[in-house]
Amino acid sequence: MSYCRWENTLSDLEDCYESWDEGVSSKDEARARKRLVALAEELLSLARRDSDMVEGLELNEEGRQYEADEEEEEVESEG
């Protein structure tokens, strides 16, 4: 559902991040994990390219800006 796509995906990605060290249980999961990492790299590249996104400003369908929450939690990098 497009109206909650980002919120639902964020929750799923946090679950993947938190369970990373548990590994995967099948070849299909291993392939999906590899593709997820590649896609995350592609998304990061898009975010870096898009200056409005990087600054936390986005336009909604009516052309009005949304501002990113000031109290966002940052995921700490372990590497």
N, C-alpha and C positions, 0 to 999 in steps of 0.2 A: 504494500500500500504506500503510495507516494507521499501521503501526508505525514507518515511517521517513519519513513525509510531511514533517515539518518539516526534517529533515536534507537530504533530497533537494531540497526547494524552496529552502532556503538556498543550496545549491550553484548551482542554476539562477539565482537572483536575483543572486548574486555575479558570475556570468558576464555577465548582462545589464548590471549596473553597470559592470563592467570594459570592456565593449565599447560603451558608450553613445555615445561620440564617432564610432564607425564608421557610425552611422546605420542605416537599414533598406534592404532590397533590393526590397521590393514593397509594394503597397497593403495586402495582407493583413497583412504584418509591421507596417506603420505603424498599422493599426487595432488589432492585438494589443498593440503598445507603448503606445498611448493607453489602452487598457482596463487594461493592467497597472498603469500609473501611477494610474488612478482606483481600482483595487482596492487598491493599496498605501496610498492615502489612507484608504480605508475601514477597512483593517486597523489602521492607525495610530490611527484614531478609536476602534476597539474596544479596542485595547491601553490607550489613555489612560483609557477609561471603566472598564476592569476593574482595580481597584486591586490585586488579587492578582497579576495579570500584570505590572503596572508595578513591583511590589516584587520580582519574580522568584520568586514562590511560586505553584505550581500544584498542583492535586490530581490524582492518578492515578485510575484507575477504582475502586480500593479506598478512595478518600478519603484516601490518604496524600499528604503534600506532597513534591514534587520541588523542589529548590532550584536556581536557575540557577548555571551554572558561574562560579566566581570569576574565572577567567582568560579571560573572553569578550573577543573582539576587537571593537572598535567601528569601524564604517565612518564615516570622517570626512566631514562634509558639505562640499560644495564651493560652497555658495551661501548 
